Amino acid sequence: MKPLCIILFVLSFAQAQAQDYETYIKPLKDSVANVSVLLHHVRIGYKRGYDIDSLRQSYASLRKELLKAKIDYIKVHPGDSVALKVFDTEVVHGINALYCPPDSLMSLFSGFNRSQQESMRGKSLHAEIVKRQNLLLNKMMPDFAFKSLDGKQYQLSSFRGKYLLLGFWFNGCKGCAESFPIIKKLNEAYGDKLQMLSVSTDQLYEGWVNGLKRYQPTWMQTWDGKGYINGPSVESLYDVRYAPQYYLIDKDGKLIYHSTQSKDDDDYTVLKRMLKELLN
């Protein structure tokens, strides 16, 4: 077979795989989209007579079904480049990533054929999953150098020997604003025993500054931008895809609490209890 014919055959085969996937996923995908639109219309008052809590539950249930369908497709197509692309864009890097623990992602990745694992996309995915595994509880947290709001230079590892509460936020984040009064009280209660650092992930310096004026946090602050972080983005280093997030790091640099992994609530009950046990 001539080179051009081989290329055309491969492209045709890949297109057929992609079409098979879309046909397989379309019914559930359409259902999720329809409920999403209906939920939006009910929220803004465009449609009435629906129970919004029931709609939310239906939407969440359909989202889980859709994710399961994608994972099932991946499992039965271990040699397909389309399945690897689905794994990449719709599971590892899609909104579904929040529902997939790193160890589960690695288990799925291990099911791919060696040719897919060793492709450029496969190697990149493996590195990403390993990074997430290294951010799990009881792992040593990545170090980074930064400049605080008052212009002083620090290394995260320089706080070893003391418990460290590391947080991520951005201006305009409702959950971040709601968490600040709680974090402020923790700082007042344990500030002499607990080092606190918040990292703004605002894209613009002005956004960070405006957020500081609005919320007036009383503990150490830095911005994940040029001139404040020396090295790679902390947002990337810690795989921060949503906010707020809080990490409690022990005296040796290990993660002992994470607001999501530790299944904490909006009042940070788990964090409060842990700090009370550790620092009182």
C-alpha positions in Angstrom: 0.0 0.0 0.0 1.4 3.4 -1.0 2.1 6.0 1.8 -0.7 8.3 0.7 -3.1 5.4 0.6 -2.0 4.4 4.1 -2.6 7.9 5.4 -6.0 8.1 3.9 -6.9 4.7 5.3 -5.8 5.7 8.8 -7.8 9.0 8.6 -10.8 7.1 7.4 -10.5 4.6 10.2 -10.2 7.3 12.8 -13.2 9.1 11.4 -15.2 5.9 11.6 -14.1 5.4 15.2 -15.2 9.0 16.1 -18.5 8.5 14.4 -19.1 5.3 16.3 -18.4 7.0 19.6 -20.7 9.9 18.8 -23.5 7.5 17.9 -23.0 5.6 21.1 -22.9 8.6 23.3 -25.6 10.8 21.6 -28.8 9.7 23.4 -27.3 10.4 26.9 -25.5 13.5 25.7 -28.8 14.9 24.3 -30.6 14.1 27.6 -28.0 15.9 29.7 -28.2 18.9 27.3 -32.0 19.0 27.4 -32.2 18.9 31.2 -29.5 21.5 31.5 -31.5 23.9 29.3 -34.7 23.2 31.2 -32.9 23.8 34.5 -31.5 27.1 33.3 -35.0 28.2 32.2 -36.5 27.3 35.5 -33.7 29.2 37.4 -34.3 32.4 35.4 -38.1 32.1 35.7 -38.7 31.4 32.0 -40.5 28.2 32.8 -42.6 27.4 35.9 -44.2 24.4 37.4 -41.0 22.4 37.9 -39.4 21.4 41.1 -35.8 22.7 40.8 -34.3 20.3 43.4 -35.7 17.4 41.4 -34.3 18.8 38.2 -30.9 19.2 39.8 -30.9 15.6 41.0 -32.0 14.4 37.5 -29.2 16.5 36.0 -26.6 15.1 38.4 -27.8 11.6 37.8 -27.7 11.9 34.0 -24.2 13.4 34.2 -23.0 10.4 36.2 -24.6 8.1 33.6 -22.9 9.9 30.8 -19.5 9.7 32.6 -20.1 5.9 33.1 -20.9 5.5 29.4 -17.7 7.3 28.4 -15.7 5.1 30.8 -17.4 1.9 29.5 -16.5 3.0 25.9 -12.9 3.5 26.9 -12.7 0.1 28.6 -13.9 -1.8 25.5 -11.7 0.2 23.0 -8.2 -0.1 24.6 -6.5 0.2 21.2 -8.4 3.1 19.7 -6.9 6.6 19.5 -10.4 8.0 19.7 -10.9 6.3 23.1 -7.6 7.8 24.3 -8.8 11.3 23.1 -12.1 10.8 25.0 -10.1 9.8 28.1 -8.0 12.9 27.7 -10.5 15.6 26.8 -13.7 14.3 28.6 -12.4 12.5 31.6 -8.9 13.7 32.6 -9.2 17.3 31.5 -13.0 17.7 31.2 -15.5 18.7 33.9 -15.7 15.0 34.8 -12.2 15.2 36.3 -13.7 16.3 39.6 -15.5 13.0 39.9 -12.5 10.8 39.0 -9.8 10.2 41.7 -6.2 10.0 40.3 -5.9 6.3 41.2 -9.1 5.5 39.2 -7.6 7.5 36.3 -4.4 5.5 36.4 -6.4 2.3 36.4 -8.2 3.3 33.3 -5.0 4.4 31.6 -3.4 1.1 32.4 -6.2 -0.6 30.4 -5.0 1.0 27.1 -2.8 -0.9 24.7 0.9 -0.2 24.9 0.8 1.6 21.6 -1.7 4.1 23.0 0.1 4.5 26.3 3.4 5.2 24.5 1.9 7.7 22.1 2.6 11.4 22.6 -0.9 11.9 24.1 -0.5 8.8 26.2 2.8 9.9 27.7 1.4 13.4 28.5 -1.6 11.8 30.1 0.5 9.5 32.2 2.6 12.4 33.5 -0.6 14.4 34.3 -2.1 11.5 36.3 1.1 10.9 38.2 1.2 14.6 39.1 -2.3 14.3 40.6 -1.4 11.1 42.5 1.4 13.1 44.1 -1.1 15.6 45.4 -3.1 13.1 47.4 -3.2 12.9 51.2 0.0 11.8 52.9 2.1 12.9 50.0 4.9 15.5 50.2 3.6 18.7 48.7 5.5 20.5 45.8 7.8 23.3 46.9 7.8 26.8 45.3 9.4 30.2 45.8 7.2 33.3 46.1 7.1 37.0 47.1 4.5 38.0 49.6 2.4 41.1 49.5 4.9 43.0 51.6 7.7 42.2 49.1 9.5 39.6 51.1 10.9 36.4 49.4 9.9 33.0 50.8 10.2 29.3 49.9 7.2 27.1 50.9 9.6 24.6 52.4 11.0 27.4 54.7 7.9 26.9 56.9 8.8 23.3 57.7 8.5 22.7 61.5 5.2 24.4 61.5 1.7 23.5 60.3 0.9 25.4 57.1 -2.6 26.2 55.7 -2.3 26.8 52.0 -5.3 28.3 50.1 -6.2 29.2 46.6 -8.8 31.9 45.6 -9.7 34.5 43.1 -11.5 37.8 43.1 -15.3 37.4 42.5 -15.3 33.7 43.7 -18.4 33.4 45.9 -17.1 30.4 47.8 -13.8 32.1 48.4 -15.5 35.1 49.8 -17.6 32.9 52.1 -14.6 31.0 53.3 -12.5 34.1 54.3 -14.4 35.0 57.6 -13.8 31.3 58.7 -10.1 31.4 57.7 -9.7 34.8 59.5 -11.1 33.3 62.7 -8.7 30.3 62.4 -5.8 32.8 61.9 -6.9 34.6 65.1 -7.1 31.4 67.0 -4.0 29.7 65.8 -1.9 32.3 64.1 1.0 31.8 66.5 1.1 28.0 65.8 -0.1 27.9 62.2 1.4 29.5 59.1 -1.2 30.6 56.6 -0.7 31.5 53.0 -3.3 32.3 50.3 -2.4 32.3 46.6 -4.6 34.3 44.2 -5.1 32.7 40.8 -6.5 35.9 39.3 -5.3 36.3 35.7 -4.6 40.0 36.2 -2.7 41.7 39.0 -5.4 44.3 39.2 -8.0 41.6 40.0 -5.9 40.3 42.9 -5.4 43.8 44.3 -9.1 44.6 44.0 -9.9 41.3 45.8 -7.6 42.2 48.6 -9.3 45.5 49.0 -12.7 43.9 49.0 -12.0 41.0 51.4 -9.1 42.4 53.4 -7.5 39.0 54.5 -5.3 39.3 57.5 -2.8 36.5 56.7 0.1 36.1 54.2 -0.8 36.6 50.6 0.8 36.1 47.2 -0.3 36.2 43.5 0.3 33.4 41.0 1.7 35.8 38.5 5.0 37.3 37.1 7.0 38.9 39.8 5.5 37.0 42.6 6.0 33.3 41.8 9.6 32.3 40.9 9.1 29.3 38.6 6.1 27.4 37.2 2.6 28.5 37.9 1.5 27.3 41.4 -2.0 26.8 39.9 -0.5 24.2 37.5 1.9 22.8 40.1 -1.0 22.0 42.5 -3.5 21.2 39.7 -5.9 23.9 40.9 -9.0 23.7 38.6 -11.6 25.3 41.0 -11.6 27.5 44.1 -11.6 27.8 47.0 -9.2 25.0 47.9 -7.4 24.5 51.2 -4.4 22.3 52.0 -3.2 21.6 55.5 0.5 20.6 55.3 2.2 19.1 58.4 5.5 20.0 59.9 7.4 17.7 57.5 5.7 18.9 54.4 3.1 16.2 54.0 -0.5 16.8 53.1 -2.8 15.9 55.9 -6.0 17.7 54.9 -7.5 18.8 51.6 -11.0 20.5 51.5 -12.2 18.1 48.8 -10.3 14.9 49.5 -11.2 15.2 53.2 -14.9 15.7 52.2 -15.3 18.8 54.2 -18.4 21.0 54.2 -18.9 24.7 53.5 -18.3 25.5 57.2 -14.9 23.6 57.1 -16.0 21.4 60.0 -13.3 18.8 59.3 -10.6 21.4 59.1 -11.7 23.1 62.4 -11.7 19.8 64.2 -8.3 18.8 62.9 -6.7 22.1 63.9 -8.3 21.9 67.3 -6.8 18.4 67.9 -3.4 19.4 66.5 -2.9 22.9 68.0 -4.9 23.2 71.2 
